[in-house]
């Protein structure tokens, strides 16, 4: 049986797909009645001790779907910086939080990152009613949403958050 791109095992051997993020997940959430959909991602969880940057972005209904948002790791630093400016000026809302090395040491990297995500979601204005969070963990919050594995390659909102977190 042939595997379809995007199927559960399509990237089992570490192959990277060249799919570009879309607004499909955001549109699906809006179709279920959610108005403000936020994408959330982090950067800086490598081997070095802190800080970790976490960002949340609400692109909004007027977002130009043609902006070439992608996973920040797939963009040159120049392109990331250009898109950072576009996101900051054209997104409906964004919030960036820095998690210090001390907080990471106190909580552990996973809990500190989830706490940073929660802060982004509670401090961004307007408040989101749905969140798309990159990865396989969703912060404890009353905001509805979902964890999206490889979300920065699937969702434009998460890709935008990825860019803000990486450039900051």
N, C-alpha and C positions, 0 to 999 in steps of 0.2 A: 504494500500500500504506500503510495506516495504521500509525503508530508506536505501540507499546505503551508505557505509562508504565514507566520504568526500562530501556527498551531502550537500546542503545548510543548512539543519536543523539538520544534524547529531549530532552536539555538542550543540544543543539548551539548553540542561539541564546541561551544564557545564562538560559533560563527556570529558575526555582527550583521544584522539586517540594516539596510540603508533606507528604511522607511522614514518618512518625515512626519513629525507630529501633526495632528489635525485638531479640529474643534469638535470631533465626534462625541467624546465623553462629556464635554461641556454642554453640547446641544441636547444630548440624551437627558442630562440632569435638568436642563431647562424644560424639556418636554414633559418631565415628571412634576413640573410646577416650581422648581427652585429658580430663584431670580439672580442671586449673586453667587457665582461659582468661583471658588479660589483654587489656584494651583499652588502646591507647597513643595519645596525641595531644599536641600542643604548642600553645602560644599565645605571641604576641609576635614573630612573624616579619615584622612590618610594616616600614615604612621606617626606624624608629628603631633605633639601635644598642643592642641588648640591654637587659636580660637576656631570654632566652627561657626559658619554663617548660615542662617536659615532665612528663607524669603517666602512670602506669600504674595500672589498676584491675582487680581480680578481684572481680566482683560476687558470685560464689559461688552454690551451689545454692539457698540460702534467700532469695535476693534477691526482693523484692516486684516482680513484673513490672508492676504498676500505677503505680509511681512514674513521673511524667511526664518522663523524661529526654529531652533533645533536644540537638541541636547548640547549643553555648553561644552562638553568634552569633544564634540565633533566640529566645533567652530574655532577659527583662529582667534587669537587674543584681540586683534584689531576688529574683527567682525563682532565679537562679544561686546566690546566697548561701544561700538556703533549701536548695536541692538539694546544695550543697557540704556542709552540715552532715549531711544525710541520708546522703550517700555515705560521708562519713568515719565515721559511726556504724554504718552497716548493711552496708557492703561487707565482703567477707571480708578484703580487703587493698588497700592503695594505697601508692604511692610517688610523691613529687613531687621533681623535681630542677631546680635553677636553673642556667642556662648563662650565664656572665658575658659582658659585652661584650668583655673581653680574650680569652676563649676563642674567641668568634665571630671576632674579628679574626685570631687565630692560625690557626684551622682553616678558616674560611669558614662561612657560615651553615648550609649543607646538612650538612657533616661534623660541625659542632658539635651540630646537632639530632640526627643519627643517633647520635652519642656519648652524648647525653643519654638517648635512647631505650634504648640498650644498658645504661646505668647503671640506669635504672628497672627493666628486665627482670632484671638480675642482683642488684639489691638488694632487690626486693620479696619479702616472706615471707608465705605459702609461695611457693616458686619456681613460676612458670608453666611448663607444658609446651607451651603453644600461645599465640601472640600475634596479635592483630588490630591492625594499625598503620594509622592514618589516612594516606592519601596514596598515592603510587605508588612509594615507596622503603621497603625493609625493612632494618633494621640488620644488620650481620654478627654473627651469634650462632648458637649451637648449638640455640637454642630454635626449634622448628618454628613456622610461622605464615604469614601473608599480609598484603600491603599491600592496603588497601581504599580505593579512590578514593571520596571523599565519605563516608568511614566514619563520621564523627560524625553523619551523617543516616541511617545504615543499621544501626549496631550500638549497643546500649545500653551496652556496656562502653566503646566508644570515646567515646560521648557523655558518659559519666561522667568519663572522663579529660579530655575537652575542658573540662568544667565545672571540674574541679580545677585544671587548668593556667591557665584564664582568671581564676579568682577569686584565685588565689595571688599 
